[in-house]
C-alpha cells in the first residue's frame, strides 16, 4: 500500500514539474518573438552542444559564457541596424548613426537622414538585452550547467519571470515603437517608406 502511495506521489510531482516547465517554456516562447531570429536560432542550436546538454565541465562553462555574451551583444547591436531598398533593387543593411545609415551603397534617391539614430533605439537595445538575458539564463541547459540548484529551489521564479518580462517589454515597445528592419528581423516590402513614417 505504501508503495502505491509513493508511486502516486512521484507521479504527481513529475506532473507538477512538467506543468511548471511547460509554463516557463511558454513564457519564454513569447519573449523569443521580440529578438532577432538568427541570434535566437544560434543560441538554441549551440546551447545544448556547448553545455553538453547541461553536464558541464570547466571548458563547457567558458564556452557557454562566451555564447551568452556574443548573443546578448548581437541582440543589442541589431537594434542599431536598419535596411533600405537601394537603386539596384536590392535590400541593403547598415548601421544607424546620428547622420543616417552607414554604409549606404546604391542609395541614390533614398533619404538616409530618415534612418538617423533615435532615443528609442537605445530603449530597444536595452530591452532586447534584458529579454535575451531572461531567455538565456533560464535556458534548461544553462541552468543545469551554472546553477543546477536554482531549478529546484526557484521554480516559482522561473515560472513567473518570463511572462512578467514579456508584459513589461511589450509595454515599452508599444510606447517606443520601432519601424526598423535591421539585421535578423523581418524585412518590409517597402522599407524606405516604413522608416520615413517613423520620423
C-alpha positions in Angstrom: 0.0 0.0 0.0 2.8 2.4 0.9 4.5 1.6 -2.4 1.3 2.6 -4.3 1.2 5.9 -2.3 4.9 6.6 -3.0 4.4 5.9 -6.7 1.3 8.2 -6.8 3.3 10.9 -5.0 6.2 10.7 -7.5 3.7 10.8 -10.4 2.1 13.9 -9.0 5.5 15.5 -8.5 6.5 14.7 -12.1 3.3 16.1 -13.4 3.8 19.3 -11.4 7.3 19.7 -12.6 6.2 19.1 -16.2 3.4 21.7 -15.9 5.8 24.3 -14.4 8.4 23.6 -17.2 5.7 23.9 -19.8 4.5 27.3 -18.5 8.1 28.5 -18.3 8.8 27.5 -21.9 5.5 29.1 -23.0 6.5 32.4 -21.4 10.0 32.2 -22.9 8.5 31.4 -26.3 6.6 34.6 -26.3 9.8 36.5 -25.5 11.6 35.0 -28.4 9.3 36.9 -30.8 11.0 40.1 -29.6 14.5 39.1 -30.6 16.4 38.7 -33.9 15.6 35.3 -35.2 19.1 34.5 -36.3 20.5 35.1 -32.8 17.8 33.1 -31.1 18.4 30.2 -33.5 22.1 30.3 -33.0 21.7 30.2 -29.2 19.1 27.4 -29.2 21.3 25.4 -31.6 24.6 25.8 -29.8 23.5 25.8 -26.2 23.0 22.1 -25.9 26.3 21.5 -27.7 28.4 23.9 -25.7 26.9 22.9 -22.4 27.0 19.2 -23.1 23.2 19.1 -22.5 23.7 20.7 -19.1 26.5 18.4 -17.9 29.3 21.0 -17.9 33.0 20.8 -17.4 35.0 24.0 -16.8 35.6 24.3 -20.6 31.9 24.0 -21.3 31.2 26.8 -18.8 33.6 29.1 -20.5 32.3 28.3 -24.0 28.7 28.7 -22.8 29.5 32.0 -21.2 31.1 33.3 -24.4 28.0 32.2 -26.3 25.8 34.2 -23.9 27.9 37.3 -24.3 28.0 37.1 -28.1 24.3 36.6 -28.4 23.5 39.3 -25.9 25.7 41.8 -27.7 24.1 40.8 -31.0 20.6 41.4 -29.7 21.5 44.9 -28.6 23.6 45.7 -31.7 20.9 44.8 -34.1 18.7 47.5 -32.6 21.1 49.9 -34.2 20.8 48.5 -37.7 18.3 49.1 -40.5 17.8 48.3 -44.1 16.6 50.0 -47.3 15.9 49.1 -50.9 18.6 50.6 -53.0 18.5 51.9 -56.5 19.7 48.5 -57.7 16.5 46.9 -56.3 18.4 45.0 -53.6 18.0 45.2 -49.8 21.0 46.8 -48.1 21.8 46.8 -44.4 23.7 49.4 -42.5 24.5 50.8 -39.0 22.3 53.6 -37.7 24.3 56.8 -37.0 23.5 60.4 -35.9 23.5 61.4 -39.5 21.8 58.4 -41.1 22.7 55.0 -42.2 26.2 53.7 -42.8 27.4 52.3 -45.1 25.0 53.3 -47.8 25.7 51.7 -51.3 23.2 52.3 -54.1 21.4 54.9 -52.1 20.6 57.3 -54.9 17.0 58.6 -54.3 17.0 57.3 -50.7 16.7 59.8 -47.8 19.3 58.4 -45.5 18.6 61.1 -42.9 15.3 59.3 -42.2 17.4 56.5 -40.6 19.2 58.6 -38.1 19.8 57.5 -34.5 16.9 58.0 -32.1 16.4 57.6 -28.3 14.0 54.7 -29.0 16.9 52.7 -30.5 18.7 52.8 -27.1 15.5 51.7 -25.3 15.0 48.8 -27.8 18.6 47.8 -27.4 18.3 47.7 -23.6 15.1 45.8 -23.5 16.3 43.3 -26.1 19.3 42.7 -23.9 17.0 42.1 -20.9 14.7 39.8 -22.8 17.7 37.7 -24.1 19.1 37.6 -20.5 15.9 36.1 -19.3 15.7 33.7 -22.3 19.4 32.7 -22.0 19.7 32.5 -18.2 16.5 30.4 -17.9 17.5 28.0 -20.6 17.4 24.5 -19.2 20.9 23.6 -20.2 22.4 26.9 -18.9 20.6 26.5 -15.6 21.8 22.9 -15.2 25.3 24.0 -16.2 25.8 27.1 -14.0 23.3 26.9 -11.1 21.5 23.5 -11.0 20.1 24.1 -7.5 18.2 27.1 -8.9 16.0 24.8 -11.0 14.8 23.0 -7.8 14.7 25.9 -5.4 13.3 28.7 -7.5 10.5 27.0 -9.6 8.1 29.9 -9.0 10.5 32.5 -10.2 11.3 30.5 -13.3 7.5 30.3 -14.0 6.6 33.9 -13.3 9.6 35.8 -14.6 9.2 35.2 -18.4 5.5 36.4 -18.5 6.3 39.4 -16.4 9.3 40.5 -18.5 7.1 39.8 -21.6 4.4 42.2 -20.4 7.0 44.9 -19.4 8.9 44.7 -22.6 5.8 44.6 -24.7 4.5 47.7 -23.0 7.8 49.5 -23.5 7.9 48.5 -27.2 4.4 50.0 -27.5 5.5 53.3 -26.0 8.6 53.3 -28.2 7.6 51.5 -31.4 10.3 50.6 -33.8 9.9 50.8 -37.6 13.4 49.5 -38.3 14.1 46.3 -40.2 17.6 45.6 -39.1 19.8 42.5 -39.3 18.0 39.4 -38.1 14.5 41.0 -38.2 11.9 40.5 -41.0 12.3 42.9 -43.9 9.5 45.1 -45.2 8.3 45.1 -48.8 8.7 48.9 -48.7 11.4 49.5 -46.1 12.1 53.1 -47.2 8.6 54.2 -46.7 8.2 52.5 -43.4 11.3 54.1 -42.0 10.2 57.5 -43.1 6.9 57.2 -41.3 8.8 56.8 -38.0 10.4 60.3 -38.3 
